[in-house]
Amino acid sequence: MELHTIGQLARRTGLSVHTIRFWSDSGLVPPTGRSAGGYRLYDATAVARFDLVRTLRELGIGLEAVQEILARQVTVAEVAEMHARALDAEIRTLKLRRAVLRTIAKRGSTTEETLIMHKLAQLSAAERQQIIDDFIGGVFADLDLDDDAMVVAGWMRELPGELPDDPAPGQVDAWVELAELVTGHDFRRRLRRIVLSGSAEPRFEDGLDLRRLVLEKAGRALADEIAPESAEGRLILSRIIEPGLSPEERVALRERLQMLADAQVERYWQLLAVLNGRDPAVSVIPAFDWVIAALRAHG
């Protein structure tokens, strides 16, 4: 049986003498025997054991887990699965950190903003959802919601379960911006006012139809550079709203549209789309502003 000294073993395996001594002293690979002079000696089985320990260590498996594998308390497959899960979590953290750094670089953030951004990005999925749930709860609290409002409230809670494994800087930025938006008392008051004003509005489907007409007709008018106060603007307006509305009803509609054409509310939906991996919708504010101007001119 061929036996190897520590020096011979180091040359054969590529391990340092220090590492061999440490693993041997730790009980991972005890010596097969000793020479007449008291030097440690290792046989072919020990060499193979050193190779296995090195492989497991290079995979990032800790010495305690390696000891359990060698003692057959757990299998390599079981340790590999646990370690793979740990690496997945570490990779997600590193990718999130990279995305945060890119966002900080892009925004030119201050020290205070950097600290806030890092804290927000590190929140768990449950903690992020709680921020949104608290916001929605504050907006809709004590309101007698109909089915339509309940649907909208549900949509406004639609955060993804977690940020993607490799979040784009835009998604981290969107989450930070969304968190800043919903924690603002002014935004919450404005959205609550919009919800309250909807009590006398037509049903949900009718509201969607008006939105469609605004985007289609007023959007085309904007593209064609038709002034809302012009005669042609009056004609287009008649295709969007009921021409028979009284002056009082037109004023009420204009005030309602002014409230709905809220850039921050629209931004909320756009940010949710980004976080859920969807392309945000094109802004409807210009089209609504065109209709509001037309109503004012032809009221």
C-alpha positions in Angstrom: 0.0 0.0 0.0 1.5 3.3 -1.1 1.5 6.0 1.6 2.0 9.7 1.1 3.5 12.4 3.4 1.8 15.7 3.7 4.3 17.3 1.2 3.8 14.5 -1.3 0.0 14.9 -0.9 0.2 18.6 -1.4 2.1 18.2 -4.7 -0.4 15.5 -5.8 -3.6 17.3 -4.9 -2.6 20.9 -5.4 -3.7 21.7 -1.8 -1.5 23.7 0.5 0.3 22.0 3.3 -1.6 24.3 5.7 -5.0 23.2 4.3 -4.1 19.5 4.5 -3.1 19.9 8.1 -6.2 21.9 9.0 -8.6 19.4 7.4 -6.7 16.5 9.0 -6.8 18.2 12.4 -10.5 18.9 12.0 -11.1 15.2 11.5 -12.3 15.5 7.9 -9.4 13.3 6.6 -7.5 11.6 9.5 -4.1 10.2 8.6 -3.9 6.6 7.6 -0.9 6.1 9.8 2.4 7.7 10.8 6.0 7.2 9.8 8.8 6.0 12.2 9.6 9.7 12.7 6.0 10.5 13.6 5.0 12.2 10.4 1.5 11.7 9.1 0.9 9.4 6.2 -2.1 9.1 3.9 -3.2 6.2 1.6 -5.1 6.3 -1.7 -8.5 6.4 0.1 -7.4 9.5 2.0 -6.3 11.1 -1.2 -9.7 10.5 -2.7 -11.3 11.9 0.4 -9.2 15.1 0.2 -10.3 15.5 -3.4 -14.0 15.2 -2.3 -13.5 17.7 0.5 -11.9 20.1 -1.9 -14.7 19.8 -4.4 -17.4 20.3 -1.8 -15.5 23.4 -0.4 -15.1 24.9 -3.9 -18.9 24.6 -4.2 -19.2 26.7 -1.1 -20.3 23.9 1.3 -19.3 24.6 4.9 -17.0 22.3 6.9 -19.7 21.2 9.2 -21.8 20.0 6.3 -18.8 18.4 4.7 -18.2 16.5 8.0 -21.8 15.3 7.9 -21.5 14.1 4.4 -18.3 12.2 5.1 -19.9 10.7 8.2 -22.9 9.7 6.0 -25.3 11.6 8.2 -26.6 13.4 5.1 -26.1 12.7 1.4 -24.3 14.9 -1.1 -27.5 15.4 -2.9 -29.3 16.7 0.2 -26.5 19.1 1.0 -26.3 20.2 -2.6 -30.1 21.0 -2.7 -29.9 23.0 0.5 -26.8 24.9 -0.7 -28.4 25.6 -4.1 -31.4 27.2 -2.3 -29.0 29.3 -0.3 -27.2 30.4 -3.4 -30.4 31.2 -5.1 -31.3 33.6 -2.3 -27.8 35.1 -2.3 -27.9 35.6 -6.1 -31.3 37.3 -5.8 -29.8 39.6 -3.1 -26.8 40.4 -5.3 -28.9 41.1 -8.4 -31.2 43.4 -6.3 -28.2 45.2 -4.9 -26.8 45.7 -8.4 -30.2 47.1 -9.6 -30.4 49.4 -6.6 -26.8 50.7 -7.4 -27.7 51.3 -11.0 -30.8 53.2 -10.0 -28.8 55.3 -7.5 -26.3 56.1 -10.2 -29.1 57.0 -12.7 -31.0 59.2 -10.3 -27.9 60.9 -8.8 -29.4 60.2 -5.4 -28.3 61.9 -2.2 -27.1 60.0 0.8 -30.5 60.1 2.4 -32.3 58.9 -0.7 -29.7 56.1 -1.1 -30.5 54.8 2.4 -34.2 55.0 1.8 -33.9 53.3 -1.6 -31.8 50.4 -0.2 -34.2 49.9 2.7 -37.3 49.8 0.5 -35.7 47.4 -2.0 -34.7 45.0 0.8 -38.3 44.7 2.1 -39.8 41.3 1.9 -42.8 40.7 -0.5 -45.1 40.6 2.5 -43.7 43.9 3.8 -44.1 45.6 0.4 -47.6 44.3 0.1 -48.4 45.7 3.5 -47.4 49.2 2.5 -49.9 49.0 -0.5 -52.6 47.3 1.6 -52.3 50.1 4.2 -52.6 52.7 1.5 -55.7 51.1 -0.1 -57.2 50.6 3.3 -56.7 54.3 4.1 -58.3 55.4 0.8 -61.3 53.1 1.0 -61.8 53.1 4.8 -65.4 53.7 6.0 -66.7 53.8 2.4 -69.7 51.8 1.3 -68.1 50.4 -1.9 -70.1 49.0 -4.7 -68.9 46.1 -6.9 -67.1 48.4 -9.3 -65.1 50.1 -6.6 -64.2 46.8 -5.1 -62.8 45.7 -8.4 -60.7 48.8 -8.7 -59.5 48.4 -5.1 -58.4 44.9 -6.0 -56.5 46.0 -9.0 -54.7 48.6 -7.0 -53.4 45.9 -4.7 -51.8 43.9 -7.5 -48.1 43.9 -6.6 -46.0 41.0 -7.8 -45.2 38.4 -5.2 -41.6 39.5 -5.3 -39.3 41.5 -7.5 -37.9 39.5 -10.4 -34.7 37.4 -9.8 -32.9 39.9 -12.0 -34.9 43.2 -11.6 -34.2 45.9 -14.1 -33.2 49.2 -12.7 -36.5 50.5 -13.8 -38.4 48.1 -11.7 -36.4 49.0 -8.6 -36.9 52.6 -9.4 -40.6 52.0 -9.9 -41.0 50.3 -6.5 -39.1 53.2 -4.8 -41.3 55.8 -6.6 -44.5 53.8 -5.8 -43.6 53.6 -2.1 -42.9 57.3 -2.0 -46.2 58.0 -3.8 -48.5 55.9 -1.6 -46.9 57.2 1.7 -47.8 60.8 0.7 -50.9 62.1 2.5 -51.8 64.4 -0.3 -52.1 61.6 -2.9 -54.2 59.5 -0.5 -56.6 62.5 0.0 -56.9 63.1 -3.7 -57.6 59.5 -4.5 -60.2 59.3 -1.8 -61.9 62.4 -3.2 -62.0 60.7 -6.6 -63.6 57.6 -5.1 -66.1 59.6 -3.1 -67.1 61.6 -6.2 -67.9 58.4 -8.1 -71.0 57.7 -6.1 -73.3 59.3 -8.7 -71.3 58.2 -11.7 -72.5 55.8 -14.4 -71.7 52.1 -14.1 -68.2 50.8 -14.6 -68.8 49.7 -18.2 -70.1 53.2 -19.1 -67.0 54.8 -17.6 -64.7 52.5 -19.7 -66.7 53.4 -22.8 -66.2 57.2 -22.1 -62.5 56.6 -21.6 -62.3 54.7 -24.9 -64.0 57.5 -26.7 -61.8 60.1 -25.2 -58.7 58.2 -26.2 -59.9 57.5 -29.7 -61.5 60.8 -30.6 -59.6 63.3 -28.6 -56.4 61.4 -29.2 -56.9 61.7 -32.9 -57.7 65.4 -32.5 -54.4 65.9 -30.7 -52.5 64.0 -33.4 -54.2 66.2 -36.1 -53.5 69.3 -34.0 -57.2 70.3 -33.9 -57.8 73.0 -31.3 -60.5 72.1 -28.8 -62.1 75.5 -29.0 -62.4 75.3 -32.8 -65.6 74.4 -34.7 -64.1 71.1 -35.6 -63.3 70.6 -32.0 -67.0 71.2 -31.1 -67.9 68.4 -33.7 -65.4 66.0 -32.2 -66.7 66.7 -28.7 -70.2 65.8 -29.8 -68.9 62.4 -30.7 -67.4 61.9 -27.3 -70.2 63.1 -25.0 -74.0 63.2 -25.3 -74.8 66.4 -27.2 -78.0 66.8 -25.3 -76.4 67.4 -21.9 -77.5 70.6 -20.2 -75.0 73.4 -19.4 -75.1 72.3 -15.8 -74.4 68.7 -16.7 -71.5 69.7 -18.9 -70.0 71.7 -16.0 -70.4 68.7 -13.7 -68.8 66.4 -16.3 -65.9 68.8 -16.8 -65.3 69.0 -13.1 -65.4 65.2 -12.9 -63.0 64.8 -15.7 -60.6 67.4 -14.2 -60.6 65.3 -11.1 -60.0 62.0 -13.0 -57.3 63.5 -15.1 -54.8 63.2 -12.2 -51.2 62.6 -13.3 -50.3 61.0 -10.0 -53.2 58.5 -10.2 -52.1 57.6 -13.7 -48.5 57.3 -12.5 -49.7 54.8 -9.9 -51.1 52.5 -12.6 -48.0 52.9 -14.7 -45.7 51.9 -11.8 -47.9 48.9 -11.0 -47.5 47.8 -14.7 -43.7 48.2 -14.6 -43.5 46.1 -11.4 -45.7 43.4 -12.9 -43.5 43.2 -16.0 -46.0 44.9 -18.3 -45.5 47.9 -20.5 -47.1 51.0 -18.9 -50.1 52.4 -20.9 -49.6 55.6 -22.8 -50.7 58.6 -20.9 -54.3 59.5 -21.2 -53.9 62.9 -19.5 -53.4 64.9 -22.8 -56.6 63.5 -24.3 -58.6 64.2 -21.2 -57.2 67.7 -21.0 -58.3 68.2 -24.6 -61.9 67.2 -23.8 -61.9 69.4 -20.6 -60.7 72.4 -22.8 -63.4 71.6 -25.4 -66.1 71.5 -22.7 -64.9 74.8 -21.3 -65.0 76.4 -24.8 -68.3 74.9 -25.9 -70.2 74.8 -22.6 
